[in-house]
Amino acid sequence: MKKILIPSLLSSLALVGCGEETPETTAENTAPVFKTDELSLAVSYRKGSTIDVAATDKEGDTLTYSIVTKPRFGQASIDSQSGVLTYLPSDGAEKDAVEISVTDGKSTSYLSVELTLTNAEPQFDVSTIKYQTHYKKEQEIALAVSDPDNDPLTIEITSQPESGTAEITEDNRLIYTPEAPVGEQKIDLTVSDGVNSNTLSIYIDTYNRSPVISVPFSRLDTSYKRNVTVPLSMSDPDGDELTVSVAEQPKNGYAEIKAGQLIYTPDGEATGEQIIRLEVSDGFASNVTDIILNLVNSSPEVSVTPQLTVDTDGTATGRVLATDADGDSLSYRLLSSSDDGNLIIDENTGDFTYRPTAFSVGKQRFVIGVSDGKVTTQTEVVISVTTETLTLESSSYSSDSQRVEGQLLFTGPSGVVFTTEVNNDKDIESLAIDDNGRFTLVAKPYAEPIDMVVTASFGNESVTAVMKVLTQQKNQASDDSDPLYFQQWHLHNTGQTGFSHSSGTKGFDINIGQLHKQGLTGNGVEVAVVDTGLELAHEDLRNNVVPGASYDFVNKDTDPSPEYKDDEDGGDHGTSVAGLIAAEGFNQLGGRGVAPEAGLTGFNYLEHQTLEAWKSTHGGDKTRSARVINQSYGYGIPIVLPTNAFDFKVEEAIMEEHYRNSDNPALMIKSAGNGFNGVSRGWWTYERVNASPEEARLPHQLSNSDPSNASFYNTLVSALSADANAPRSSYSTTGSSVMFSAPGGEYGWSSPAMVTTDVSGCEKGYSKEREADWGRYFTGGLDDRFQELTQCSYTSEFNGTSSAAPVASGVAALVMEANPAMSWRDVRYVMAKTATKIDVNFQPVKLNQAGDTFVADPGWITNAAGNHFHNWYGFGMVNATKAVQMAARDYALLPPLQQTTFIPASDQSKTTIPENFQGITKTFEVPQNWTVEGVQVKVDIEHSRMNDLSIELISPSGTRSIVATARNMHMMTPDEVFIEPGPLLFLSQAFLDEKAGGTWQLRVIDTNSQMMHYKKTFFGIGDPIELPNNQTLGKLNKAELRIYGHEETQS
C-alpha cells in the first residue's frame, strides 16, 4: 500500500490533549519541546493518516525524530528531519498507538499518539431530487455515490412509488416506468458500504399534456334556416386516442358530432347567438372551445335594378331581380313614384311596365320595395325619358404626325358628357374632348396603336365605343406590297407556317408594329455585312446597296457578289443575311428587311480571312462609315480557345483602339453560334451521350468558347424559333456573353426557318430548280408558285444565329435612325433594357452527384439593378418598338466608357479544384463603384477534362452568373492544340446596371467524377466513346477580373 501525504487531511486532524510536556534540561542545553505530550487522532480504517508532530528547540538545534514504540496493528513511519508521522492501519483493528521521540543530539523529548480507526458513511452525490416526465416515457436518473473510505457500495430501493415501477441497473441508474399521469411519485433509496448506510428520496412528477381542438372560426353569421357543418381538427401532443363531444347544447336548435364534424340544425325560427361548447378528451385531460353561431335573417338582395331609357311615346319594361340568402319567398311593391307617367309592378315576379306622358322628359324615379315577410329592401328604378336616342359609333383615326384630331360620331340630346380611357396611357402626351365630341390627342414618339374607349353619357344613360388611333402614319403602303411579308413571322407572327409544316405562336415576334408605317425604316444608317459576300444586283437589295462601298477581297474589286461554278450547290450566306437586315420594302418584290431602307455594304471576309481584311472590315478603312457591323460567323469546335489563339490579341487591341479613338464607332453585332447540340472539328461532329434528362438540357458549346465572343465590344445574339412554348432555336449556342436574342428559326421543314433573299436565278443558290426521275422540283423552301414567281431568288430555309444577328442589326438601325445622337453603347443598352422576357416558366437545370445537387443553369435571374437575364436569351428577345420608344423619348446618353485593368485575385496562389459541388472560390476587390456595363474574367486552369468545370462569377450584390456551363463538349484542353496555351477569357452581361465596387467572387466547380461518354460522328455515323475522368485534380493557377462601366453623372 502506498503511503500518501495529504495536506488537507493534516489540517482536519483535531488536537485532543493540551497538557505541557516537561523537557529535559541541563545547564548548558534545553530539550526540544512537542506542542503536546499526548495526541489522540481519528483515522480512516482504510486510508490511515499523516500528521506534522514537529517540535521546537530553544537553541535552534537540528532535530531528529524516531519511533520509540511501534503500533500493535498498523504500520508507522516518521520523517527523521521534518517530523511528519505516517500511519497505515491494518484490517480489523479499532484502536492503536505509537510513541515517538525527538532529540537535538543532547536532550530528548517523547510524545504518545493514540489512534482511533473509523468507518465513514457513504453519500449520495445527487444535485437534483425532483424530476418531471411524461407518463408514457421512462425517466432515467444516473445515481452518483461516494465513500470517504473507498468501500464498495450497493444501492437499493427501499420504497417503491405508489404508481409505476422503479429499478436500479448494474451501472447505478434509476429507471422509473410510469403507468399514468398521477402527479408526484416518491422513491426511497439506500446506499450502503456493508457497515454504514445513507438514504435519499427522489420525487418524479408524471404529467400528461392536454389535447387541442381547433375550429376554422369562433364566430359565424349564418342563415337562421340553414344547417351548419363545421369541420373539427383535434390533436394530442402525446398521440393519445381522443373523443369529442358537445359539452353544452345551444339555446335553440341541436348540435351533434358526426364523422369528425359538428353539425348544427336550427329550429327554423330563432335568430341571434347560439353558443355551442365542445369538449375533447384523451381519457386523462380535456379541453373545451366555444363556437358562436349568429343566426340571422338576411335582407333580400337586389341583383339587377334596370336603368332604362324610353321615348315619350314609348313603353319601358323591366324586371327587378332579387334573391334571398335564406330562401324566403319575396314580394315586390311600389313604395314611391314620380308624378309623370305610370309604373305597374307584378308583386310576385318584380316585372314592371312604365308608360310616360307627353310631359315626362327627364329622369323619372321609382322606389321599389322587396320583402321576405320580415325585412324589406328598397331599390330605385330610374327611367330616362328622352326625345332622341343616345348613340356612339366606333371609328378609326390616323395622322402623319404625333397629333391626331377627330370628331366623334354620336347622336343624343344636348348636354352629352364624354369620358375616355386608353389602353396604353404611357404613349399619350395629352388628350382632350369638348362637349361637341371634338377631340385632340397628342401621342409620344412612335406610339403603338391606341385604343381610346369613349363613353357618352346623358343622365343615367350611357353608350361606349372604341376608337382606333394611329399616329405618325407616313407610309401608306400595305403589307401586301411585299409578297413574302405574310410569311415573315419574325416581323409579324400571325401563327403562319413560313412555308414549313407547322405554325408559330401568334404575337411571338420582334414587335415591328407600326414602325415601318410610321416612316422608321433605318434610312441614313449604313450596315456592313461582313460575311461570304453580297449580291449587289439582287432585285430586293440593289436600291439599298451603298454604291462603291463594298469590297471583294478575293478579286480585289468593289463587287463581292458570289461566283458560282456550274456544279456548285448552296446559296450565298451574306446575301441572305443582308436580306434580313435591309431587303427593300413596299416594292412589290420578295419580303422585307427589319430596316428596309438602311444602307448595305458587303465584304467577303470569310473567303479571305487575313488580319488585314479583318481590320479593314471591323472599323477600319472599308467600314469607317458603317454604324452597324454584322458578323454572322464564329467557331464551334471542341475546345475553349485561349486568348492567344489565332489573332485574337491583335484583333482585340485593334478593336480597343478603334473604340477609343473613332468619333462614332460602329455597333458590332455577332452570332453566338449554332453548337447547342454538338461541336465540330473538320468533318467530325462531337456529341455528348447524356447521362440524364437534365444533362441533355445543357449546351455542347459555350458562347464564351470563342474569345472574340467574350470581347466587350462584340454584341452577341442567340437565336429564337417561332414557337413561344419552345423559344430557343434548337441549335442556338448560349452563354453569359449573350446580350439578347432574336429570331433565327428552325430548319424550315417541320418548323419555320427565316424567309429572306437568296442569290438570283433558279440555276444556283439555296432555292434551285432540279431534275429527278419523277420530274422537276425546287429546293430552298417556299412553294412552287412562289419559286416560279420570284425566279428562285428567295428562300424560306435560312436559319441559325446567322439569322438572329442580322435581325438584331436591323433593329439597331431603326434605333439609330430614331435617335442619331446615340452611341453604339447607347443603342445596345436600350435594346437590352427593352428586350422582352420570354420562356418565363423555364426550370433551372440541376445536376446530381454523390447525393448532392448543383444548379448548373439557373435560368432567369434578376440582378440587383432589377434587370432580368438568362444565359439562353440574354436580356430577352429584342423588341423593336419598345427600343425605339426608349431611344426617342428623352433618352439620356450614357457617360463615357470606363474600364479597369485586369485585377488579380486577392489570393494569387495556385489552388486545387476538388471533385465536388463545393468547388473553390477566389475573390477580387474592386474599388471603383462604377455602374456596370460588362464584366470579364480571365483564368489559367490546368485540367485534363475541362468540360467538367462550371465557372461562375458572383457580384458584390450577390448576383450569380454562370460564365462556363458544365458538361459541355469543349473536352480538349488548350495544350492539346496550342504549343503555349494562354488563359481563357469569359464575359458576362448579367450584371448590367449593378454597382461594381466591393468584393467579387469567382467559383470553379468540378461537377463530374464519373466516366463521360460522347459520340464522334461522320455524317451522323459513330459509336459511343469513353472519356475517362481526370486522373489528377485540376488547378486554378491564376484568375483576373475586369470591369467595363461608367460613372453616373450627378443630376
Buried (B, 14 or more C-beta within 10 A) or exposed (E): EEEEEEEEBEEEBEEEBEEEBEBBEEEEBBBBBBBBBBBBBBBBBBBBBBBBBBBEBEEEBEBBBEBEBEBEBBBBBBBEEEBBBBBBBBEEBEEBBBBBBBBBEBBBBBBBBBBEBBBBBBBBEBEEBEBEBBBBEEBEBEBEBEBBBEBEBBBEBEEBBEBBEBEBEEEBEBEBBBBEBBEBBEBBBBBBBEEBBBEBEBBBBBBBBBBBBEBEEEEBEBBBBBEBEBEBEBEBEBEBEBEBEBBEBBEBBEBEBEEEEBBBEBBEEEBEEBEBBBBBBBEBBBBEBEBBBEBBBBBBBBEEBBBBBBBBEEEBEBBBBBEBBBEBEBBBBBEEBBEBBEBEBBEEEBBBEBBBEEEBBBBBEBEBBBBBEEBBBEBEBBBBBBEEEBEBEEBEBBBBEBBBEBEBEBEBBEEBEBEBEBEEEEBBEEBEBEEEBEBEBBBBBBBBBBEBBBBBBBBEBBBEBBBEBBBBBEBEEEBEBBBBBBBBBBBBBEEBBBBBEEBBBEEBBBBBBBBBBBBBBBBEBBBBBBBBBBBBEBBBBEBBBBEEBBBBBEEEEBBBBBBBEEEEEBBBBBBBBBBBBBBBBBBEBBBBBBBBBBBBBBBBBBBBEEEEBBBBBBBBEBBBEBBBBBBBBBBBBBBBBBBBBBBBEEBBEBBBEBBEEEEEBBBBBBBBBBBBBBBBBEEBBBBBBBBEEBBEBBBBBBBBBBBBBBBBBBBBBBBBBBBBEBBBBBBBBBBBBBBBBBBBBBBBBEBBBBBBBBBBBBEBBBBBBEEEEEEEEBBBBBEEEBBEBBBBBBBBBBBBBBBBBBBBBBBBBBBBBBBEEBBBBBBBBBBBBBBBBBBEEBEEBBBEBEEEEBBBBBBBBEBBBEBBBBBBBBBBBBBBBBBBBBBBBEBEEBBEBBBBEBBBBEEEEEBEBBBBBEBBBBBBBBEBEBBBBBBBBBBBBBBBBBBBBBBBBBBBBEBBBBBBBBBBBBBBBBEEBBEEBBBBBBBBBBBBBBBBBBEBBBBBBBBBEEEBBBBBBEEEEBEEEEBEBBEEEBBBBBBBBBBBBBEEEEE
